[in-house]
Amino acid sequence: MTTTFTGKVAVVTGAGSGIGRALALNLAQRGAKLALSDVDVNGLAETVRQVEALGGEVESQFLDVTQRETVIEYAETVKTRFGKINQIYNNAGIAYHGDVEQSSFKDIERIVDVDFWGVVNGTKAFIPHLQESGDGHIVNISSLFGLLAMPSQAAYNAAKFAVRGFSEALRMELLISKAPVKMTVVHPGGIKTAIARNATVAENYDQQSVAKFFDAKLAKTTPDQAAKTILKGVEKGKGRVLIGSDAIALDLFQRITGSKYQRVVATIANRVMPRKK
Protein backbone atom coordinates (compact mmCIF):
# COMPACT_ATOMS: atom_id res chain seq x y z
CA MET A 1 0.00 0.00 0.00
CA THR A 2 1.12 3.53 -0.73
CA THR A 3 0.43 6.91 0.81
CA THR A 4 -1.46 7.83 -2.37
CA PHE A 5 -4.35 5.67 -1.18
CA THR A 6 -3.81 4.48 2.40
CA GLY A 7 -6.25 6.23 4.72
CA LYS A 8 -7.50 8.49 1.92
CA VAL A 9 -11.23 9.02 1.36
CA ALA A 10 -12.16 8.12 -2.21
CA VAL A 11 -15.53 8.73 -3.84
CA VAL A 12 -16.53 6.50 -6.78
CA THR A 13 -19.66 7.09 -8.84
CA GLY A 14 -21.08 4.31 -10.97
CA ALA A 15 -19.66 1.81 -8.48
CA GLY A 16 -22.32 -0.85 -9.02
CA SER A 17 -20.49 -2.68 -11.80
CA GLY A 18 -17.66 -2.60 -14.31
CA ILE A 19 -14.80 -0.18 -13.87
CA GLY A 20 -16.50 1.46 -10.89
CA ARG A 21 -16.67 -1.79 -8.94
CA ALA A 22 -13.12 -2.69 -9.89
CA LEU A 23 -11.92 0.73 -8.74
CA ALA A 24 -13.70 0.27 -5.42
CA LEU A 25 -12.12 -3.14 -4.83
CA ASN A 26 -8.64 -2.01 -5.83
CA LEU A 27 -8.89 1.12 -3.70
CA ALA A 28 -10.04 -0.96 -0.72
CA GLN A 29 -7.07 -3.28 -1.18
CA ARG A 30 -4.82 -0.22 -1.06
CA GLY A 31 -6.28 0.99 2.22
CA ALA A 32 -8.64 3.73 1.03
CA LYS A 33 -11.94 4.58 2.73
CA LEU A 34 -14.78 4.51 0.24
CA ALA A 35 -17.93 6.46 -0.54
CA LEU A 36 -19.68 4.58 -3.34
CA SER A 37 -22.75 5.47 -5.36
CA ASP A 38 -24.84 4.28 -8.29
CA VAL A 39 -28.41 4.24 -9.59
CA ASP A 40 -28.20 0.42 -9.63
CA VAL A 41 -28.85 -0.30 -5.96
CA ASN A 42 -28.52 -4.07 -6.32
CA GLY A 43 -25.20 -3.81 -8.10
CA LEU A 44 -24.04 -1.24 -5.56
CA ALA A 45 -24.97 -3.55 -2.68
CA GLU A 46 -22.90 -6.33 -4.24
CA THR A 47 -19.91 -4.02 -4.58
CA VAL A 48 -20.26 -3.03 -0.92
CA ARG A 49 -20.41 -6.70 0.06
CA GLN A 50 -17.18 -7.42 -1.82
CA VAL A 51 -15.43 -4.38 -0.35
CA GLU A 52 -16.46 -5.37 3.18
CA ALA A 53 -15.18 -8.90 2.53
CA LEU A 54 -11.79 -7.28 1.96
CA GLY A 55 -12.08 -5.47 5.28
CA GLY A 56 -12.65 -2.10 3.65
CA GLU A 57 -14.44 0.84 5.25
CA VAL A 58 -17.31 1.83 2.98
CA GLU A 59 -20.48 3.89 2.78
CA SER A 60 -22.91 3.69 -0.12
CA GLN A 61 -25.82 5.69 -1.48
CA PHE A 62 -28.18 5.76 -4.45
CA LEU A 63 -27.11 8.70 -6.60
CA ASP A 64 -28.27 10.03 -9.96
CA VAL A 65 -25.34 12.16 -11.11
CA THR A 66 -27.59 14.25 -13.36
CA GLN A 67 -29.35 15.71 -10.30
CA ARG A 68 -27.04 18.60 -9.49
CA GLU A 69 -28.40 19.67 -6.12
CA THR A 70 -28.48 16.06 -4.95
CA VAL A 71 -24.83 15.61 -5.94
CA ILE A 72 -23.89 18.77 -4.02
CA GLU A 73 -25.77 17.49 -0.96
CA TYR A 74 -24.06 14.11 -1.35
CA ALA A 75 -20.63 15.76 -1.24
CA GLU A 76 -21.56 17.41 2.05
CA THR A 77 -22.81 14.07 3.39
CA VAL A 78 -19.54 12.34 2.53
CA LYS A 79 -17.52 15.14 4.12
CA THR A 80 -19.59 14.90 7.31
CA ARG A 81 -19.25 11.11 7.43
CA PHE A 82 -15.50 10.88 6.84
CA GLY A 83 -14.25 14.33 7.86
CA LYS A 84 -12.36 14.83 4.60
CA ILE A 85 -12.44 13.91 0.91
CA ASN A 86 -9.25 13.23 -1.03
CA GLN A 87 -10.26 11.66 -4.33
CA ILE A 88 -13.28 11.67 -6.65
CA TYR A 89 -13.62 9.16 -9.48
CA ASN A 90 -16.34 10.48 -11.80
CA ASN A 91 -17.02 7.15 -13.43
CA ALA A 92 -20.81 6.92 -13.87
CA GLY A 93 -21.77 6.68 -17.51
CA ILE A 94 -24.09 5.15 -20.10
CA ALA A 95 -23.80 4.29 -23.79
CA TYR A 96 -25.89 4.98 -26.87
CA HIS A 97 -25.67 3.73 -30.46
CA GLY A 98 -27.36 5.62 -33.27
CA ASP A 99 -26.83 7.83 -36.30
CA VAL A 100 -27.52 11.52 -35.75
CA GLU A 101 -30.47 11.67 -38.15
CA GLN A 102 -32.27 8.77 -36.47
CA SER A 103 -31.42 9.81 -32.90
CA SER A 104 -34.01 11.74 -30.92
CA PHE A 105 -33.12 14.94 -29.12
CA LYS A 106 -34.10 13.15 -25.92
CA ASP A 107 -31.60 10.32 -26.49
CA ILE A 108 -28.78 12.76 -27.24
CA GLU A 109 -29.63 14.92 -24.24
CA ARG A 110 -29.69 11.86 -21.96
CA ILE A 111 -26.16 10.84 -22.95
CA VAL A 112 -24.83 14.36 -22.46
CA ASP A 113 -26.66 14.71 -19.13
CA VAL A 114 -25.14 11.54 -17.66
CA ASP A 115 -21.76 11.30 -19.35
CA PHE A 116 -20.81 14.99 -19.39
CA TRP A 117 -22.95 16.90 -16.90
CA GLY A 118 -22.61 14.04 -14.42
CA VAL A 119 -18.84 14.59 -14.51
CA VAL A 120 -19.25 18.36 -14.21
CA ASN A 121 -21.66 17.98 -11.29
CA GLY A 122 -19.31 15.62 -9.46
CA THR A 123 -16.27 17.79 -10.09
CA LYS A 124 -17.94 21.03 -9.01
CA ALA A 125 -19.58 19.48 -5.94
CA PHE A 126 -16.40 17.89 -4.61
CA ILE A 127 -13.61 20.27 -5.61
CA PRO A 128 -14.02 22.57 -2.56
CA HIS A 129 -13.59 19.56 -0.27
CA LEU A 130 -10.62 18.29 -2.29
CA GLN A 131 -9.00 21.71 -1.97
CA GLU A 132 -9.64 21.69 1.76
CA SER A 133 -8.00 18.27 2.15
CA GLY A 134 -4.70 19.69 0.89
CA ASP A 135 -4.16 16.49 -1.09
CA GLY A 136 -6.95 16.16 -3.65
CA HIS A 137 -7.27 14.30 -6.92
CA ILE A 138 -10.04 14.37 -9.54
CA VAL A 139 -10.28 11.42 -11.92
CA ASN A 140 -12.73 11.86 -14.80
CA ILE A 141 -13.55 8.91 -17.03
CA SER A 142 -13.75 9.84 -20.70
CA SER A 143 -13.28 7.18 -23.39
CA LEU A 144 -11.28 6.17 -26.43
CA PHE A 145 -14.22 7.88 -28.14
CA GLY A 146 -13.14 11.07 -26.42
CA LEU A 147 -9.99 10.91 -28.56
CA LEU A 148 -11.44 10.02 -31.96
CA ALA A 149 -14.92 9.97 -33.42
CA MET A 150 -16.86 6.97 -34.69
CA PRO A 151 -19.97 6.67 -36.87
CA SER A 152 -23.13 5.91 -34.85
CA GLN A 153 -21.42 7.36 -31.75
CA ALA A 154 -21.98 11.09 -32.28
CA ALA A 155 -23.86 11.62 -29.01
CA TYR A 156 -21.40 9.53 -27.00
CA ASN A 157 -18.45 11.19 -28.79
CA ALA A 158 -19.85 14.62 -27.97
CA ALA A 159 -20.12 13.82 -24.26
CA LYS A 160 -16.74 12.13 -23.99
CA PHE A 161 -14.90 14.78 -26.01
CA ALA A 162 -16.50 17.32 -23.68
CA VAL A 163 -15.21 15.44 -20.63
CA ARG A 164 -11.73 15.53 -22.11
CA GLY A 165 -11.82 19.26 -22.85
CA PHE A 166 -13.35 20.12 -19.48
CA SER A 167 -10.79 18.01 -17.62
CA GLU A 168 -7.74 19.22 -19.51
CA ALA A 169 -8.74 22.86 -19.09
CA LEU A 170 -9.38 22.31 -15.38
CA ARG A 171 -5.98 20.65 -15.01
CA MET A 172 -4.32 23.75 -16.45
CA GLU A 173 -6.30 26.00 -14.11
CA LEU A 174 -5.19 23.91 -11.13
CA LEU A 175 -1.57 24.06 -12.28
CA ILE A 176 -1.72 27.84 -12.70
CA SER A 177 -3.30 28.37 -9.28
CA LYS A 178 -0.95 25.83 -7.65
CA ALA A 179 -4.00 24.26 -6.03
CA PRO A 180 -3.43 21.12 -3.93
CA VAL A 181 -5.59 19.13 -6.37
CA LYS A 182 -4.42 16.96 -9.26
CA MET A 183 -6.49 16.15 -12.34
CA THR A 184 -6.45 12.95 -14.41
CA VAL A 185 -8.64 12.19 -17.41
CA VAL A 186 -8.97 8.53 -18.39
CA HIS A 187 -9.59 7.15 -21.89
CA PRO A 188 -10.55 3.46 -21.75
CA GLY A 189 -10.72 1.41 -24.93
CA GLY A 190 -13.05 -1.60 -25.07
CA ILE A 191 -13.68 -2.88 -21.54
CA LYS A 192 -15.44 -6.14 -20.69
CA THR A 193 -18.45 -4.63 -18.94
CA ALA A 194 -22.22 -4.61 -19.44
CA ILE A 195 -22.25 -1.07 -20.84
CA ALA A 196 -23.11 -2.18 -24.39
CA ARG A 197 -25.75 -4.65 -23.20
CA ASN A 198 -27.35 -1.87 -21.17
CA ALA A 199 -27.06 0.73 -23.94
CA THR A 200 -30.00 2.27 -25.73
CA VAL A 201 -29.96 2.27 -29.53
CA ALA A 202 -31.74 4.17 -32.28
CA GLU A 203 -34.77 2.46 -33.80
CA ASN A 204 -32.90 1.48 -36.97
CA TYR A 205 -30.37 -0.64 -35.02
CA ASP A 206 -30.82 -3.96 -33.24
CA GLN A 207 -29.69 -3.71 -29.62
CA GLN A 208 -28.60 -7.34 -29.32
CA SER A 209 -26.48 -7.11 -32.47
CA VAL A 210 -24.79 -3.96 -31.20
CA ALA A 211 -24.04 -5.55 -27.82
CA LYS A 212 -22.77 -8.75 -29.42
CA PHE A 213 -20.45 -6.77 -31.70
CA PHE A 214 -19.02 -4.80 -28.78
CA ASP A 215 -18.51 -7.86 -26.58
CA ALA A 216 -16.94 -9.96 -29.36
CA LYS A 217 -14.89 -7.39 -31.26
CA LEU A 218 -14.14 -4.44 -29.00
CA ALA A 219 -14.11 -5.49 -25.33
CA LYS A 220 -10.56 -6.70 -24.77
CA THR A 221 -9.59 -5.34 -21.35
CA THR A 222 -11.02 -6.48 -18.00
CA PRO A 223 -12.39 -3.97 -15.48
CA ASP A 224 -9.70 -5.05 -13.01
CA GLN A 225 -6.95 -4.35 -15.54
CA ALA A 226 -8.56 -0.96 -16.22
CA ALA A 227 -8.75 -0.09 -12.53
CA LYS A 228 -5.13 -1.02 -11.92
CA THR A 229 -4.04 1.13 -14.87
CA ILE A 230 -6.09 4.07 -13.58
CA LEU A 231 -4.67 3.84 -10.07
CA LYS A 232 -1.14 3.57 -11.40
CA GLY A 233 -1.79 6.78 -13.33
CA VAL A 234 -3.20 8.46 -10.22
CA GLU A 235 -0.17 7.38 -8.22
CA LYS A 236 2.14 8.92 -10.83
CA GLY A 237 0.05 12.08 -11.11
CA LYS A 238 -0.56 11.64 -14.84
CA GLY A 239 -2.78 14.09 -16.66
CA ARG A 240 -3.97 11.51 -19.17
CA VAL A 241 -4.33 7.73 -18.88
CA LEU A 242 -5.01 5.46 -21.86
CA ILE A 243 -6.38 1.99 -21.13
CA GLY A 244 -5.85 -0.93 -23.47
CA SER A 245 -3.74 -1.51 -26.55
CA ASP A 246 -6.68 -0.39 -28.69
CA ALA A 247 -6.79 3.03 -27.04
CA ILE A 248 -3.02 3.45 -27.34
CA ALA A 249 -2.92 2.37 -31.00
CA LEU A 250 -5.93 4.39 -32.16
CA ASP A 251 -4.80 7.50 -30.31
CA LEU A 252 -1.47 7.29 -32.12
CA PHE A 253 -3.23 6.60 -35.42
CA GLN A 254 -5.45 9.67 -35.26
CA ARG A 255 -2.58 11.92 -34.16
CA ILE A 256 -0.43 10.78 -37.11
CA THR A 257 -3.17 10.93 -39.74
CA GLY A 258 -5.03 14.03 -38.55
CA SER A 259 -8.49 14.44 -40.04
CA LYS A 260 -7.69 11.78 -42.65
CA TYR A 261 -8.49 9.17 -39.99
CA GLN A 262 -12.18 9.88 -40.49
CA ARG A 263 -12.27 8.48 -44.01
CA VAL A 264 -10.30 5.39 -42.96
CA VAL A 265 -12.52 4.74 -39.94
CA ALA A 266 -15.68 5.29 -41.99
CA THR A 267 -14.56 2.71 -44.55
CA ILE A 268 -13.67 0.10 -41.92
CA ALA A 269 -16.78 0.76 -39.84
CA ASN A 270 -18.99 0.32 -42.89
CA ARG A 271 -17.54 -3.17 -43.32
CA VAL A 272 -17.53 -4.47 -39.77
CA MET A 273 -20.10 -2.63 -37.64
CA PRO A 274 -23.65 -3.95 -37.06
CA ARG A 275 -25.96 -3.36 -40.00
CA LYS A 276 -28.95 -1.09 -39.76
CA LYS A 277 -32.43 -2.55 -39.93
Secondary structure, DSSP 8 states (H G I E B T S, - for coil): --TTTTT-EEEESSTTSHHHHHHHHHHHHTT-EEEEEES-HHHHHHHHHHHHHTT--EEEEE--TT-HHHHHHHHHHHHHHHS---EEEE-----EE--TTTS-HHHHHHHHIIIIIHHHHHHHHHHHHHHHHTSEEEEEE--GGGTS--TT-HHHHHHHHHHHHHHHHHHHHHHHHT-SEEEEEEEE-SBSSSTTTT-EE-TTS-HHHHHHHIIIII--B-HHHHHHHHHHHHHHT-SEEEESHHHHHHHHHHHHHGGGHHHHHHHHHHHHS----
